[in-house]
Amino acid sequence: MTDQAKIYIGTSGWSYPKGEGTWIGYFYPPGKINELEYYSQFFNTVEINSSFYRPPNPGYVYNWVRKVPQDFLFTVKLWQKFTHPKMYKESTGEEAAISLQDVDIFKRSIEPLLKSNKLGALLAQFPPSFRNDSFGQRVITAVSRLFGQYRLAVELRHRSWSDDSNIAELLKENNVAWVQIDEPKFKSSIAQELPVTSDMAYFRFHGRNAETWWTGDSETRYKYLYSAEEIEELTDRVKTTAGQTRLLFALFNNHWRGYSPRNAVDMKKCLQLPFKELPMQVRVEEDEASEPAEYGHIGGISGVTHQSSLLTPKCHYFFTFCYPVL
């Protein structure tokens, strides 16, 4: 699609085994399978989200490396102790007093990715309450220096960051990517479009479920399937940015019942990238009765297909070109 950037498209996390928003029966077939190995048949990257709660066991990470193809890259969400001190204290009962030992523990946890050349980037996501002030800028600078040996992307969500033209320069000085996010927009939200600040670009698509964004839980908040028109809009943003960078990650986080892998494939089609059609395990549900849907066979797959999965004329013909993922 472009000669400028290598594009990696996938989802934020791959394991959603429980709860209302489970992927089992929607993306993963029922029965015992290795989920990461199955996932990697369709996508060339995934964001490790479990690392936000605690540094992963290096042994587990080594096993993940063994389950994916050679050209597969992982991105890793930074431990909440570095980015969400209040949340860390609530979950552990301890103050988020950061030491060099904490930095070493996290670095050791991702060492198997680094040694196998499968570390795409680190993601430092900060809460919406994290504002642009002297303290906030010191934190950004500290994180950039502590993890400067890796490709680093920073997700800032408060508008005070995008209102300040100097922040782009701060990130450029440290070759840190400013994460482009798509989520419901509120008065305090960061700008929709942000400047490119490094030779890597990083997109995160959270969905636009404004109704339950603040009141929903970790599952229902992300109950949003992007429409065909919205996928085209997001794809245009990715295309524009791909011409300005060498490496680009686009991760879907609207993870309710396998919505994110569906939309990730939609974007691959719109970008005219090789893809493998999902053998969707979609079930008809009462709570979807009010949502626009069409019943039938798309790409040889039967079941319920929301309008968001039916690509507009700009993209629809790619249904006939399903490249196998080896």
C-alpha positions as CSV (number, residue, x, y, z in Angstrom):
1,M,0.0,0.0,0.0
2,T,2.9,2.3,0.8
3,D,6.6,2.3,0.2
4,Q,7.3,4.5,3.2
5,A,6.2,2.5,6.2
6,K,5.9,-1.1,7.3
7,I,2.4,-1.4,8.6
8,Y,1.4,-3.8,11.5
9,I,-2.3,-4.2,12.2
10,G,-3.8,-6.1,15.1
11,T,-5.6,-5.9,18.4
12,S,-5.0,-4.7,22.0
13,G,-4.7,-8.1,23.8
14,W,-5.6,-11.5,22.4
15,S,-7.0,-13.4,25.4
16,Y,-10.5,-12.6,26.5
17,P,-11.7,-16.0,27.9
18,K,-14.4,-14.9,30.4
19,G,-17.2,-12.5,31.0
20,E,-19.9,-11.1,28.7
21,G,-17.3,-9.8,26.3
22,T,-15.5,-13.2,25.8
23,W,-13.9,-13.9,22.4
24,I,-14.7,-17.6,22.6
25,G,-17.4,-18.5,20.1
26,Y,-17.0,-15.1,18.5
27,F,-13.3,-15.1,17.3
28,Y,-11.9,-18.2,18.8
29,P,-13.7,-21.5,18.1
30,P,-15.0,-23.5,21.1
31,G,-12.6,-26.1,22.5
32,K,-9.0,-26.2,23.6
33,I,-6.6,-24.2,21.3
34,N,-3.5,-22.1,21.8
35,E,-5.1,-18.6,21.4
36,L,-2.0,-16.7,20.4
37,E,-1.0,-19.3,17.8
38,Y,-4.5,-19.1,16.4
39,Y,-4.5,-15.3,16.5
40,S,-1.2,-15.0,14.7
41,Q,-2.7,-16.7,11.6
42,F,-4.6,-13.5,11.0
43,F,-2.5,-10.7,12.3
44,N,1.2,-9.7,12.4
45,T,1.2,-7.9,15.7
46,V,-0.5,-7.8,19.1
47,E,-0.4,-5.4,22.0
48,I,0.4,-7.2,25.3
49,N,-2.0,-5.6,27.8
50,S,-1.4,-8.0,30.8
51,S,2.0,-6.2,31.3
52,F,0.1,-3.2,32.5
53,Y,-1.0,-5.0,35.7
54,R,2.4,-6.7,36.4
55,P,5.6,-7.4,34.5
56,P,5.1,-10.8,32.7
57,N,7.2,-13.8,33.6
58,P,10.0,-14.0,31.1
59,G,9.3,-17.7,30.7
60,Y,5.8,-17.0,29.6
61,V,7.1,-14.3,27.2
62,Y,9.6,-16.8,25.7
63,N,6.7,-19.3,25.1
64,W,4.8,-16.5,23.3
65,V,7.7,-15.9,21.0
66,R,7.7,-19.6,20.0
67,K,4.0,-19.5,19.1
68,V,4.1,-16.7,16.4
69,P,5.6,-16.4,12.9
70,Q,9.0,-15.0,12.3
71,D,7.8,-11.6,11.1
72,F,5.4,-11.1,14.0
73,L,5.9,-8.2,16.4
74,F,4.7,-7.6,19.9
75,T,4.0,-4.2,21.5
76,V,4.1,-4.0,25.3
77,K,2.0,-1.8,27.6
78,L,4.1,-0.3,30.3
79,W,3.5,-1.4,33.9
80,Q,0.9,0.8,35.6
81,K,3.4,1.5,38.4
82,F,5.1,3.9,36.0
83,T,1.9,5.6,34.5
84,H,-1.1,5.1,36.9
85,P,0.2,5.5,40.5
86,K,-3.3,5.8,41.9
87,M,-4.6,2.7,40.2
88,Y,-1.5,0.8,41.3
89,K,-2.1,1.8,44.9
90,E,-5.8,0.8,44.7
91,S,-4.9,-2.6,43.3
92,T,-1.8,-3.4,45.5
93,G,-2.3,-1.3,48.6
94,E,1.2,0.1,48.1
95,E,2.5,3.5,47.0
96,A,3.9,3.6,43.5
97,A,7.4,4.5,44.6
98,I,9.5,3.7,41.6
99,S,13.0,2.4,41.9
100,L,15.7,1.4,39.5
101,Q,14.9,-2.2,40.6
102,D,11.4,-1.8,39.2
103,V,12.8,-0.6,35.9
104,D,15.2,-3.6,35.8
105,I,12.3,-6.0,36.6
106,F,10.2,-4.7,33.7
107,K,13.1,-4.8,31.3
108,R,14.0,-8.4,32.2
109,S,10.4,-9.4,31.6
110,I,10.5,-8.3,28.0
111,E,14.0,-9.5,27.3
112,P,12.9,-12.6,25.3
113,L,11.1,-10.2,22.9
114,L,14.2,-8.1,22.5
115,K,16.5,-11.1,21.9
116,S,14.2,-12.6,19.3
117,N,13.7,-9.3,17.4
118,K,10.0,-9.4,18.2
119,L,9.7,-6.2,20.3
120,G,7.9,-3.7,18.2
121,A,7.5,-0.9,20.8
122,L,6.6,0.0,24.4
123,L,3.3,1.8,25.0
124,A,3.1,4.2,27.9
125,Q,-0.5,5.0,28.4
126,F,-1.4,7.7,30.9
127,P,-4.9,8.3,32.4
128,P,-7.3,11.1,31.2
129,S,-6.5,13.0,34.4
130,F,-2.8,13.2,33.6
131,R,-2.4,16.9,32.6
132,N,0.3,18.9,30.9
133,D,2.1,20.7,33.7
134,S,5.6,20.8,35.0
135,F,5.1,17.5,36.9
136,G,3.6,15.8,33.9
137,Q,6.4,16.9,31.6
138,R,9.0,15.7,34.1
139,V,7.2,12.3,34.1
140,I,7.2,12.1,30.3
141,T,10.9,13.0,30.2
142,A,11.8,10.4,32.9
143,V,9.9,7.6,31.1
144,S,11.6,8.6,27.8
145,R,15.0,8.3,29.4
146,L,14.4,5.2,31.4
147,F,13.1,3.3,28.4
148,G,14.9,5.2,25.6
149,Q,16.7,2.0,24.4
150,Y,13.3,0.8,23.0
151,R,10.9,2.3,20.5
152,L,8.5,4.2,22.8
153,A,5.0,5.4,22.2
154,V,3.1,7.7,24.7
155,E,-0.7,7.9,24.9
156,L,-1.8,11.2,26.4
157,R,-5.5,11.8,26.6
158,H,-6.1,15.2,28.2
159,R,-6.4,18.2,25.8
160,S,-3.9,20.3,27.7
161,W,-1.2,18.2,25.9
162,S,-2.4,18.9,22.4
163,D,-3.2,22.6,23.2
164,D,0.5,23.1,23.8
165,S,2.6,23.3,20.6
166,N,5.8,22.7,22.6
167,I,4.8,19.1,23.5
168,A,5.5,17.9,20.0
169,E,9.0,19.2,20.2
170,L,9.5,17.5,23.6
171,L,8.5,14.2,22.1
172,K,10.6,14.7,19.0
173,E,13.7,15.4,21.1
174,N,13.3,11.9,22.5
175,N,12.1,10.2,19.3
176,V,8.9,9.2,21.1
177,A,5.8,8.5,19.1
178,W,2.6,10.5,20.1
179,V,-0.1,7.9,20.1
180,Q,-3.1,8.7,17.8
181,I,-6.2,7.6,19.5
182,D,-9.8,7.2,18.5
183,E,-12.4,7.2,21.3
184,P,-15.5,9.2,22.4
185,K,-14.8,12.9,22.4
186,F,-15.5,15.1,25.4
187,K,-14.6,18.7,26.4
188,S,-11.3,17.5,28.0
189,S,-10.3,15.1,25.2
190,I,-7.1,15.4,23.3
191,A,-7.1,16.6,19.7
192,Q,-8.3,14.1,17.1
193,E,-5.2,14.5,14.9
194,L,-1.7,14.8,16.4
195,P,1.7,15.6,14.8
196,V,4.1,12.8,13.9
197,T,7.0,13.0,16.4
198,S,9.2,10.0,15.6
199,D,10.1,7.5,12.9
200,M,7.3,5.3,14.3
201,A,3.6,5.9,14.4
202,Y,1.2,4.2,16.8
203,F,-2.7,4.2,16.5
204,R,-5.1,2.9,19.1
205,F,-8.8,2.6,18.2
206,H,-10.9,2.3,21.4
207,G,-14.4,2.6,19.8
208,R,-16.9,5.4,20.2
209,N,-19.2,4.1,22.9
210,A,-19.8,7.5,24.4
211,E,-23.0,6.4,26.2
212,T,-21.2,4.0,28.6
213,W,-17.6,5.3,28.4
214,W,-17.6,6.6,32.0
215,T,-20.2,4.3,33.4
216,G,-19.4,1.0,31.8
217,D,-17.0,-1.6,33.0
218,S,-13.9,-2.9,31.3
219,E,-16.0,-4.9,28.9
220,T,-19.1,-2.8,28.0
221,R,-17.1,0.4,27.6
222,Y,-15.6,-1.2,24.5
223,K,-18.8,-2.5,23.0
224,Y,-18.5,-0.7,19.7
225,L,-18.1,-2.1,16.2
226,Y,-16.8,0.5,13.8
227,S,-18.9,1.1,10.7
228,A,-17.6,0.7,7.1
229,E,-17.6,4.5,6.8
230,E,-15.7,4.9,10.1
231,I,-13.1,2.3,9.0
232,E,-12.5,4.3,5.8
233,E,-12.1,7.4,7.9
234,L,-9.5,5.7,10.2
235,T,-7.8,4.1,7.2
236,D,-7.3,7.5,5.6
237,R,-5.6,8.7,8.7
238,V,-3.3,5.7,8.7
239,K,-2.5,6.2,5.1
240,T,-1.5,9.8,5.6
241,T,0.7,9.0,8.5
242,A,2.3,6.0,6.8
243,G,3.8,8.4,4.3
244,Q,5.7,10.2,7.1
245,T,7.1,7.2,9.1
246,R,9.1,4.0,8.6
247,L,7.0,1.8,11.0
248,L,3.4,2.0,11.9
249,F,1.2,0.1,14.4
250,A,-2.6,0.2,14.3
251,L,-4.2,-1.6,17.2
252,F,-8.0,-2.0,17.8
253,N,-9.1,-2.0,21.4
254,N,-12.9,-2.3,20.9
255,H,-12.6,-5.9,22.2
256,W,-16.2,-6.7,23.1
257,R,-17.0,-10.2,21.7
258,G,-14.3,-10.1,19.0
259,Y,-15.2,-6.8,17.5
260,S,-11.6,-5.7,17.4
261,P,-10.3,-8.5,15.1
262,R,-13.2,-8.0,12.8
263,N,-12.4,-4.3,12.4
264,A,-8.7,-5.0,12.1
265,V,-9.4,-7.2,9.1
266,D,-11.7,-4.5,7.7
267,M,-8.8,-2.1,7.8
268,K,-6.4,-4.5,6.2
269,K,-8.8,-4.8,3.3
270,C,-9.2,-1.1,3.0
271,L,-5.4,-0.7,2.9
272,Q,-5.2,-3.5,0.3
273,L,-2.9,-5.5,2.5
274,P,-2.8,-9.3,2.4
275,F,-5.4,-10.7,4.8
276,K,-7.0,-14.0,5.8
277,E,-10.8,-13.9,6.3
278,L,-12.0,-14.6,9.8
279,P,-14.0,-17.8,10.2
280,M,-16.3,-15.9,12.5
281,Q,-18.2,-17.8,15.2
282,V,-20.8,-15.0,15.5
283,R,-24.0,-15.9,17.3
284,V,-27.3,-14.2,17.1
285,E,-28.1,-12.4,20.4
286,E,-31.0,-10.5,21.8
287,D,-29.0,-7.5,22.7
288,E,-27.9,-7.1,19.1
289,A,-31.5,-7.1,17.8
290,S,-31.6,-3.3,18.0
291,E,-28.3,-2.9,16.1
292,P,-28.2,-2.8,12.3
293,A,-27.5,-6.2,10.9
294,E,-27.6,-8.3,7.8
295,Y,-28.0,-12.0,7.8
296,G,-26.3,-14.1,5.2
297,H,-22.9,-15.2,3.8
298,I,-20.0,-12.9,3.5
299,G,-16.8,-14.3,2.1
300,G,-18.2,-17.8,2.7
301,I,-19.0,-17.1,6.3
302,S,-22.5,-17.4,7.6
303,G,-24.1,-15.6,10.6
304,V,-24.8,-12.1,11.7
305,T,-22.8,-9.4,10.0
306,H,-23.2,-5.9,11.3
307,Q,-23.2,-3.1,8.7
308,S,-19.8,-2.1,10.0
309,S,-18.4,-5.4,8.6
310,L,-19.9,-4.8,5.1
311,L,-17.3,-2.7,3.3
312,T,-18.5,0.2,1.2
313,P,-17.8,0.2,-2.6
314,K,-14.3,1.6,-1.9
315,C,-13.3,-1.6,-0.3
316,H,-15.9,-4.4,-0.9
317,Y,-14.1,-6.2,-3.7
318,F,-11.3,-7.3,-1.5
319,F,-13.6,-10.0,-0.1
320,T,-12.6,-12.1,-3.0
321,F,-8.9,-11.9,-2.4
322,C,-8.1,-13.9,0.7
323,Y,-4.4,-14.5,1.1
324,P,-3.3,-17.4,3.2
325,V,-1.2,-16.6,6.2
326,L,1.6,-19.1,6.4
